[in-house]
Amino acid sequence: MRRRGPVVGDYDLLLVDIDGVVWLDGRPLEEAVEALNDLSSEIGVRFVTNNSTRHRRVIASMLRDAGLRWVSERHVVTSASTLAEISPFIGVERCFVVGEDGLVEELEERGIGISDEGDVCVGLDRRFDYGKLKTALRNILRGGLFLATNEDRTLPTLEGPIPGAGSMVAAVAAACGRDPDLVAGKPNPLIFLMASRDAGATRPLVIGDRPETDILGALRAGMDSALVLTGVVTEAEAEGVIPRPKYILRSLKDLMG
């Protein structure tokens, strides 16, 4: 196993996942909070999450409550905010949302109307039901775009995995018989490239707990990556993960050397 942690001085930005890295089921991981507080004075940090249920300002507030007092909305990038930023450039004017408040608010801030008509934007929705599936199908069959925040099958919690946005995306895809036209979140490299651009960084390090999203997205973006073992991958599984990260960390504390 690759025990040696990265030399933080080799990079100018940390792109850090949240669920399974900074907290589990909303409960902070103390070593992660301590490490990020120490590192924040040495290197830029952006939190990049596929979780689309909350607006960036809400996530920033939660991170501050977790002990990261320096975090503001500008430090947070979500799959919802990325989808919302992209949407006007691909012609989205109004959208039927399978998702929660975070996705709705991000879209509205970009001038996207929320309606039962139009294109379809799908994210994690804990109130997902047959009626929403029916409306999504109708709109896509009428020519609407099928857009997704991410395709994470599950989310890590203290009690084990729970269904993620990918479960809703898969249901809509099964109904309409095709994959989404665009998936904004990881492993799409765009979310990392946009976060790096906004931070003015050229040598970012991606840190996450999911090989199929964080590590693959970093690979596609041409960025180094570190897999942290506080989320979905156990130490026993770490050596066999594909794609391979450059580093494997027991926790973010390993960033401290």
Summary of the structure (lengths in Angstrom):
residues: 257
radius of gyration: 17.8
end to end distance: 16.0
largest distance: 55.3
contacts: 926
relative contact order: 0.19
helix: 39%
strand: 20%
